[in-house]
Amino acid sequence: MTQFKLSEEWKMACCISLVSELSLIDSQFERNNSVSPPPTTIDDYQIIKAQRGALAQECLKRDAFKPLVDDVQVENLKISLPEVVGHRFPIRIYRPSLTPEEKLPIMLYFHGGYWCAGDANSEDLGCRAIIARGSEVIIVSFFYRPVTDVPWHTVFSDAEYAMKWLASSAQEFGGDTSQGFLIGGAESGAHLAALCAVRARNRYPNIRLTGQVLIVPTLIAWPDPQIPRDWADRLKSHVEHADDPVLNETLYEKLVEKLNVFADARRDGDNFPMWADLRDLPPTYLAMDECDPTRDQGFLYEALLSEAGVRTRTDFYPGLPNMFVQFPDLPTTAIAGFHLSVGVSWLLNPGT
C-alpha cells in the first residue's frame, strides 16, 4: 500500500485541535474528531455526520462567519412530490440577501452522507458560501430519504422527482431555469446530482440542466469485479488512500454495500453515471481531495466527460482528507468556499 502524505495544515489542525469547538456540541467529540481513528460502523458515521452539521450551525454565531449570515437569506420549508404519497420532504432555500427584482438562476443541491446520513446542515456553510462569495443564484437544498429508511431505488428516484418538481416550481422561489438550472451535491449528493443529469437527458426532454456541481463525487459502485481494467487502473486511490482519516476504504465499502443494489443495476448508467453515455451532459465543476479513497472516481469521471465533449473545471486539494470542508477552522476551507462559488459562477456564465 502506498503511504499517503497529509498536509501540514491538517497535521497542525490535529495537533492543536482547531476543531475543538465541537466539544460545545458533544462532550465526547474528542474521541470522534480527526485525531482519533475514523468511524468504522455506519451508526458511528451517522453520529459524527450529525455532529459536524451541528458544528456548522454553531459556527454561524461567530464573527468570522458573519457574511454567511448577513449576505444570505435562508428559509426552511417542507414540500410534497406528486410521485411520493404520504411524505413531505424538508428543503432549505438560500437566496442573496439583496435579491434583485428579476428572477435568478436556480440550483438543486443534495447533501452528502453516503446515502445514509447527513441533512441540510451537513453542507450549510458551503451553500451559504456560494452566494456570500458572489454567485447570484438561488439554492434549494433537498433532504432525500436515506437508504436506512427506503430501498436504494427510492433514494435515487427521490432525487429525480425533486429535479422534476423544481423544474416546474422554480418561479415560486424567485428562480428562472432559463437563466440557469444547476444541480449539485457532495459525496452521495454528488452521485445523485450526476444520475439526475443523466436521467434528465434520457427521460425529460423539457428539463434543460445547464451545469452540475460534483464535490468529492462517488460515481460507481465500488468494488465491482466487472469494472473495466483501464478504469480500475485509474482508481488507485481506493488502495493508496485506504487508511486515510475521516473516510477510509473499509467504511466506504460498507456504505456502498448498505445500498444493496443488485449486480445489473450497479452497471446501469441511470444509476451509476460512470457507466452512462456521457455525451450531451451539462458542463461540470468538480472538486476532489487528495487523501480520500474516492478521489480517483472524480478524476476518472472528469476524463470521461472530457472525452465525451463535456466542458469541465476542477479544483484539487493536496494533502487534505475527504470533505475536509466539514472542519470550518482549516484555512483551506475558506479557500474552498471561494473556489466553489467561482465554479458555480463559471457554470452560470458559459462564456468565461
C-alpha positions in Angstrom: 0.0 0.0 0.0 1.3 3.4 -0.9 2.0 5.7 2.0 -0.2 8.8 1.8 1.0 12.2 2.9 -1.3 14.5 4.7 -0.7 18.3 4.5 1.0 20.2 7.3 -2.2 22.2 7.6 -4.2 19.0 8.5 -1.4 17.8 10.9 -1.4 21.2 12.6 -5.2 21.1 13.0 -4.9 17.7 14.6 -2.2 18.8 16.9 -3.7 22.0 18.2 -7.4 20.8 17.8 -8.6 23.7 15.7 -11.8 21.7 15.5 -12.2 21.5 19.3 -15.3 23.7 19.1 -17.3 20.6 18.6 -16.9 19.9 22.3 -19.6 22.6 22.8 -21.9 20.2 21.0 -20.9 16.8 22.2 -18.6 16.2 25.2 -17.4 13.0 23.5 -16.1 14.8 20.4 -12.5 14.2 21.3 -12.9 10.5 20.6 -14.7 11.2 17.3 -12.6 14.0 15.7 -9.8 13.9 13.2 -7.2 12.9 15.9 -8.9 9.6 16.5 -9.4 6.8 14.0 -12.3 7.4 11.6 -15.6 5.7 12.3 -15.8 2.0 11.4 -19.5 1.5 11.6 -22.4 3.1 9.8 -24.0 4.0 13.2 -20.8 5.9 14.2 -20.7 7.6 10.8 -24.2 8.8 11.2 -23.5 10.3 14.6 -20.3 12.0 13.5 -22.0 13.4 10.4 -24.7 14.9 12.6 -22.1 16.4 14.9 -20.3 18.1 12.1 -23.6 19.5 10.9 -24.2 20.9 14.4 -20.8 22.4 14.3 -21.7 24.3 11.1 -24.7 25.8 12.9 -22.5 26.8 15.9 -20.0 28.5 13.6 -22.7 30.8 12.3 -22.7 32.5 15.7 -19.1 33.6 15.3 -17.9 36.9 13.8 -15.7 35.2 11.2 -18.8 33.7 9.7 -20.9 36.8 9.8 -21.0 37.3 6.0 -22.6 33.8 5.6 -25.4 35.1 7.8 -25.8 38.7 6.7 -25.5 38.1 2.9 -27.7 35.1 2.6 -31.5 34.6 3.3 -32.4 31.2 4.5 -35.8 29.6 4.6 -36.8 26.1 5.8 -39.9 24.5 4.2 -41.5 21.1 3.6 -42.8 20.1 0.2 -44.8 17.2 -1.3 -43.8 15.5 -4.5 -46.6 14.1 -6.8 -44.9 10.8 -7.2 -44.5 10.2 -3.4 -47.6 9.7 -1.4 -47.7 10.4 2.3 -44.3 12.0 2.7 -43.2 15.7 3.0 -39.6 16.4 2.2 -37.7 19.1 4.1 -35.9 21.7 1.9 -33.7 24.7 2.7 -33.8 27.6 0.4 -30.8 30.0 0.1 -31.1 33.4 -1.6 -28.9 36.5 -1.8 -30.0 39.0 0.9 -30.2 41.7 -1.7 -32.2 39.7 -4.2 -32.9 41.7 -7.4 -36.4 42.1 -8.6 -35.7 40.0 -11.7 -35.6 36.2 -11.4 -32.3 34.4 -10.7 -30.8 31.1 -11.8 -31.6 28.2 -9.5 -29.7 25.2 -8.2 -30.9 22.0 -6.7 -28.5 20.6 -4.1 -28.2 17.2 -2.5 -26.3 16.8 0.8 -23.6 14.2 1.4 -23.6 11.4 3.8 -23.2 8.4 1.5 -27.0 7.7 1.2 -27.5 7.1 4.9 -26.5 10.2 6.9 -26.5 14.0 6.7 -29.1 16.7 6.2 -29.2 20.3 5.1 -26.9 21.2 8.0 -24.1 19.0 6.6 -23.2 21.4 3.8 -25.0 24.5 5.1 -21.8 26.6 5.1 -20.9 25.6 1.6 -24.3 26.6 0.2 -24.1 29.9 2.0 -20.6 30.5 0.7 -21.7 30.0 -2.9 -23.9 33.0 -2.5 -22.0 35.1 0.0 -18.9 35.0 -2.1 -20.6 36.4 -5.2 -22.7 33.9 -7.1 -26.2 35.3 -7.9 -28.2 32.1 -7.6 -31.0 30.6 -5.5 -30.1 27.2 -4.0 -32.7 24.6 -2.9 -31.2 22.0 -0.7 -33.3 18.9 -0.7 -33.4 16.3 2.0 -33.9 12.9 0.3 -34.9 9.8 2.3 -31.9 7.7 3.5 -31.2 4.1 2.5 -31.7 3.2 6.1 -35.4 4.0 5.6 -36.1 3.1 2.0 -34.7 0.9 -0.8 -31.8 2.2 -2.9 -34.0 2.8 -6.0 -36.3 5.0 -3.9 -33.4 7.2 -2.7 -32.4 7.6 -6.4 -36.0 8.4 -7.5 -36.4 10.9 -4.7 -33.6 12.9 -6.3 -35.1 12.5 -9.8 -38.6 13.6 -8.6 -37.1 16.6 -6.8 -35.5 17.7 -10.1 -38.8 17.4 -11.9 -40.5 19.3 -9.2 -38.0 22.2 -9.1 -38.0 22.4 -12.9 -41.7 23.3 -12.8 -41.7 25.2 -9.4 -38.6 27.4 -9.7 -40.5 30.6 -10.2 -42.3 30.2 -6.8 -38.9 30.7 -5.2 -37.7 33.5 -7.4 -35.9 31.3 -9.8 -35.8 31.2 -13.6 -34.4 28.0 -15.1 -33.9 29.8 -18.4 -31.3 31.9 -16.6 -29.6 28.7 -15.4 -30.6 25.4 -13.8 -27.8 23.7 -11.9 -27.7 20.5 -10.0 -25.1 19.5 -7.4 -24.1 17.9 -4.2 -21.3 16.3 -2.2 -20.3 12.7 -1.8 -23.6 10.7 -2.3 -25.2 14.0 -3.1 -22.8 14.4 -6.0 -23.8 10.9 -7.1 -27.5 11.8 -7.0 -26.8 15.0 -8.9 -24.9 13.2 -11.6 -27.5 10.5 -12.0 -30.2 13.2 -12.3 -28.2 14.8 -15.1 -28.1 11.5 -16.9 -31.8 10.9 -16.3 -32.8 14.4 -17.3 -31.1 13.9 -20.7 -32.5 10.4 -21.2 -36.1 10.9 -19.8 -37.1 14.5 -19.7 -36.5 16.5 -22.9 -38.2 19.5 -21.3 -35.7 19.7 -18.5 -32.6 21.5 -19.5 -29.9 21.4 -16.9 -27.1 23.9 -17.5 -24.5 22.7 -15.2 -23.6 20.2 -12.5 -21.5 20.6 -9.3 -19.9 17.4 -8.1 -17.9 17.7 -4.8 -15.9 14.6 -3.9 -18.2 12.5 -6.1 -18.8 8.8 -5.9 -20.0 7.7 -9.3 -19.6 3.9 -9.5 -20.5 1.1 -7.1 -17.0 0.1 -6.0 -15.7 -2.5 -5.7 -17.0 -4.4 -8.7 -15.1 -7.3 -10.5 -16.7 -6.2 -13.8 -15.2 -2.7 -13.8 -13.2 -2.4 -17.0 -9.5 -2.9 -16.4 -8.5 0.5 -17.7 -10.9 2.1 -15.2 -9.6 0.0 -12.3 -6.1 1.0 -13.2 -7.1 4.7 -12.8 -8.9 4.2 -9.5 -5.8 3.6 -7.4 -6.9 6.0 -4.6 -9.1 3.1 -3.3 -5.8 1.3 -2.4 -3.4 4.2 -2.0 -5.7 6.0 0.5 -7.5 3.1 2.0 -6.5 4.1 5.6 -7.0 7.8 5.3 -8.6 9.8 8.1 -12.3 10.9 8.0 -13.3 8.3 5.5 -11.4 5.0 4.9 -11.9 2.3 2.3 -13.4 -0.2 4.7 -16.2 2.2 5.8 -16.7 3.4 2.2 -17.3 -0.1 1.1 -19.7 -0.7 4.0 -21.7 2.4 2.9 -21.9 1.2 -0.7 -22.9 -2.3 0.4 -25.7 -0.7 2.5 -27.3 0.4 -0.7 -27.8 -3.3 -1.6 -28.0 -2.6 -5.3 -28.2 -5.8 -7.4 -25.5 -6.5 -9.9 -27.1 -5.4 -13.1 -28.4 -2.2 -11.6 -24.9 -1.3 -10.4 -23.7 -1.2 -14.0 -26.7 0.9 -15.3 -25.7 4.4 -16.2 -29.0 5.7 -15.0 -28.0 4.6 -11.5 -24.2 5.0 -11.5 -23.2 7.6 -14.1 -19.7 6.3 -14.8 -21.4 3.6 -16.9 -23.5 6.1 -18.8 -23.1 7.6 -22.3 -21.8 11.0 -21.2 -22.4 12.9 -24.4 -24.6 16.0 -24.2 -24.4 16.3 -20.4 -24.1 19.8 -19.0 -20.8 21.5 -18.1 -19.4 20.1 -14.9 -17.5 21.6 -11.9 -15.7 19.0 -9.8 -13.7 19.2 -6.5 -11.5 16.4 -5.2 -9.4 15.9 -2.1 -6.1 14.1 -2.3 -6.3 11.9 0.9 -9.6 10.3 0.0 -10.3 6.8 -1.3 -12.9 8.1 -3.7 -10.6 10.8 -5.2 -9.9 9.0 -8.4 -13.6 8.4 -9.2 -13.8 12.2 -9.7 -10.7 12.3 -11.9 -11.9 9.4 -14.0 -15.3 10.9 -14.4 -13.7 14.2 -15.4 -11.6 12.4 -18.0 -14.6 10.5 -19.4 -16.7 13.7 -19.5 -13.9 15.5 -21.4 -13.6 12.6 -23.9 -17.4 12.9 -24.4 -17.1 16.6 -25.3 -18.4 18.0 -21.9 -16.7 21.1 -20.6 -15.2 20.6 -17.1 -13.5 22.6 -14.4 -11.7 21.0 -11.4 -10.3 22.1 -8.1 -8.0 19.7 -6.2 -6.9 20.0 -2.6 -3.5 18.2 -1.9 -2.8 16.7 1.5 -6.4 17.0 2.7 -8.9 14.3 3.5 -12.4 13.6 2.3 -14.8 16.5 2.9 -12.2 18.5 4.9 -14.5 21.4 4.5 -16.6 19.9 7.3 -13.8 21.4 9.6 -14.5 25.1 9.3 -11.3 26.3 11.0 -9.0 24.8 8.5 -7.6 27.8 6.4 -8.2 25.9 3.2 -11.9 25.5 4.0 -12.5 29.2 3.4 -10.4 29.0 0.2 -12.5 26.0 -1.0 -15.7 28.0 -0.4 -14.4 30.7 -2.6 -13.4 28.2 -5.3 -16.9 26.6 -5.1 -18.5 30.0 -5.7 -16.2 30.7 -8.6 -17.0 27.2 -10.0 -20.7 27.9 -9.8 -20.2 31.3 -11.4 -18.3 29.6 -14.2 -21.3 27.3 -14.8 -23.7 30.3 -14.8 -21.5 32.3 -17.3 -20.7 29.8 -20.1 -18.5 32.3 -21.9 -16.0 32.7 -19.1 
